[in-house]
C-alpha cells in the first residue's frame, strides 16, 4: 500500500508530461511558416510553445529541488521565501501603479491594477490567481526572527497585500483569497497537534481576520457593489461562453482524449465562434524587401508602445499607409496608460485614400495634457504614456509603415517605426477579453488537452493536496502554506483560464511539485520540532 501511495503521483506526473507533449504536437501541426509572424501573434500554431514553456520551466526545476534535498536543504522553506519575495514585488508594483494612476486613498476611482502581469493585456484573472496562491505565504514572515522586527514587517505586508487585493475590484478574488486562508488555517490547526508556537496562532488569526476584514470592506465600495449586482447576468454570459468554447472542438475520440492542442483557443475563436465575432489581428509582411505592419479590423485592438514625451503642443505623427478599402481611417491614441485603462488621451484620426499605392500622411497633435506631473514623489510624478495604432472601421486590411512621432525638437519618440526589428518595442492590448480565454481552467484543459489533461491534472492536484495535508498533520506547519495556496489557485480557476499564461502555469505546477516531493526517490529532510532557539539578534528566517 505504501508503495502504491508513493508511486501514484510519479505516474500521474508522467501522464501529465505525456498530455502536455501530445498537446504541444497537436497545437503545432500543421507547422506554420517559421517567419516573422511565427512568435508574434497568438493565432500562430507556435502559440503552443508559448503556453507550454511554463510547464517546461517547472519540470526543469525539479532536478534542482531533488539536488537541494540531497544536500539536506528544506526546499519547502526556500520555496516559501521565494513566494514572499514575489509577493513583495507584486505589492510594491501595485502600490506604485495605484498611486500614479488613481491615488492610494482615492477609493471612489474604479481603476483596476495589473501590477507586473503584462499577460493581462488580453484580460484574464492572472493577478487573482497569483494573489490567491501567495496570500498564505505571508505567514512565513511571522516565523522569522527576531519576532518583534519581523512581526511589524509581516503586519505591513499583510495590510498592503489586503489593499492590493481590494483595489483589483475582482469579485471572485474576494472569495478565493479567504478560501486559501481558511485552508491554510486548517493546515496549521492540524499541525498544532504535534508542535505548537504562539506565533503560529497569531499568524493564522491575523491572516483569517485580515481576509474577513477585506471582504467586509470590499462590499462597502460602490464599484464593488455595482459589480456584484450583475453577477447573475455575468454568470449566464460565462456559461454561454464555456458552451461555445467546447462546441468549437472537432469530433472524434482522439480529440476528446487529447484535445485541440495547446494555445489553440484564440485561433479557434477567430474562425469558429458561433456569434460570428471578428477579432482584429496584425501581421508583419515583407514586400520587395520592405517589412511593414498589416492590420485587420474587428474587435478593438491597440498596437502600441511606451513613449516618454514632454507635455506640450507641436507634435507630428508621420507614416505611410495603403488600403484597398474606398473609405477607411486609422486612429492614433496617445494616452497615459499602464495596460488596461487609459487617461488623458490625445486621439487623432486620419482618413486613408483607397488604392494599392503607398501614400505619406502627416497630422499634428497636442500633448499638453498627456504625461503631466501628477505628484511630488520622486519617480512617481508622471504616468507612463502609450502611443498606439487603432484600425477598426473597415473589412479591408491596412498596411502601415515608417511611423514617427516628432516632437517640437524634431526628436522621434517612436522606436522601430519601420518594423525592421520585427515586433521589438511594440505590444498589443484589447478591449474584448472573451476571444482570448475560455474563462475556466477545466474548460481550458478539456478544450486544449482533452480528458487526459483534465483527469491527470485534477488527480495530480488532489495528490499534491493530500500529501501536503499529511505533512501538515505530521507537524510540518510550512506545508499549510502551499496547501492553502494551491486551493486558492484552483478556486481562482473556476472563473479564469490561468493555464494559458506561462508564469502562472509554472507557479501552479511548482505548487504541485512541492506537494508531491515526498514521492521522489531521494532523502527528504524534515525540520525538527525540537530545534534550539537561535540568537534573537540574527536576521535569519527560522521555523520555530
C-alpha positions, 0 to 999 in steps of 0.5 A: 500500500505504501508503495502504491501511495508513493508511486501514484503521483510519479505516474500521474506526473508522467501522464501529465508530461505525456498530455502536455507533449501530445498537446504541444504536437497537436497545437503545432501541426500543421507547422506554420511558416517559421517567419516573422509572424511565427512568435508574434501573434497568438493565432500562430500554431507556435502559440503552443510553445508559448503556453507550454514553456511554463510547464517546461520551466517547472519540470526543469526545476525539479532536478534542482529541488531533488539536488537541494534535498540531497544536500539536506536543504528544506526546499519547502522553506526556500520555496516559501521565501521565494513566494514572499519575495514575489509577493513583495514585488507584486505589492510594491508594483501595485502600490506604485501603479495605484498611486500614479494612476488613481491615488492610494486613498482615492477609493471612489476611482474604479481603476483596476491594477495589473501590477507586473502581469503584462499577460493581462493585456488580453484580460484574464484573472492572472493577478487573482490567481497569483494573489490567491496562491501567495496570500498564505505565504505571508505567514512565513514572515511571522516565523522569522526572527527576531519576532518583534522586527519581523512581526511589524514587517509581516503586519505591513505586508499583510495590510498592503497585500489586503489593499492590493487585493481590494483595489483589483475590484475582482469579485471572485478574488474576494472569495478565493483569497479567504478560501486559501486562508481558511485552508491554510488555517486548517493546515496549521490547526492540524499541525498544532497537534504535534508542535505548537508556537504562539506565533503560529496562532497569531499568524493564522488569526491575523491572516483569517481576520485580515481576509474577513476584514477585506471582504467586509470592506470590499462590499462597502465600495460602490464599484464593488457593489455595482459589480456584484449586482450583475453577477447573475447576468455575468454568470449566464454570459460565462456559461454561454461562453464555456458552451461555445468554447467546447462546441468549437472542438472537432469530433472524434475520440482522439480529440476528446482524449487529447484535445485541440492542442495547446494555445489553440483557443484564440485561433479557434475563436477567430474562425469558429465562434458561433456569434460570428465575432471578428477579432482584429489581428496584425501581421508583419509582411515583407514586400520587395524587401520592405517589412511593414505592419498589416492590420485587420479590423474587428474587435478593438485592438491597440498596437502600441508602445511606451513613449516618454514625451514632454507635455506640450503642443507641436507634435507630428505623427508621420507614416505611410499607409495603403488600403484597398478599402474606398473609405477607411481611417486609422486612429492614433491614441496617445494616452497615459496608460499602464495596460488596461485603462487609459487617461488623458488621451490625445486621439487623432484620426486620419482618413486613408485614400483607397488604392494599392499605392503607398501614400505619406500622411502627416497630422499634428497633435497636442500633448499638453495634457498627456504625461503631466506631473501628477505628484511630488514623489520622486519617480512617481510624478508622471504616468507612463504614456502609450502611443498606439495604432487603432484600425477598426472601421473597415473589412479591408486590411491596412498596411502601415509603415515608417511611423514617427512621432516628432516632437517640437525638437524634431526628436522621434519618440517612436522606436522601430517605426519601420518594423525592421526589428520585427515586433521589438518595442511594440505590444498589443492590448484589447478591449474584448477579453472573451476571444482570448480565454475560455474563462475556466481552467477545466474548460481550458484543459478539456478544450486544449488537452482533452480528458487526459489533461483534465483527469491527470491534472485534477488527480495530480492536484488532489495528490499534491493536496493530500500529501501536503495535508499529511505533512501538515498533520505530521507537524510540518506547519510550512506545508499549510502554506502551499496547501492553502495556496494551491486551493486558492489557485484552483478556486481562482480557476473556476472563473479564469483560464490561468493555464494559458499564461506561462508564469502562472502555469509554472507557479501552479505546477511548482505548487504541485511539485512541492506537494508531491516531493515526498514521492521522489526517490531521494532523502527528504529532510524534515525540520525538527520540532525540537530545534534550539532557539537561535540568537534573537539578534540574527536576521535569519528566517527560522521555523520555530 
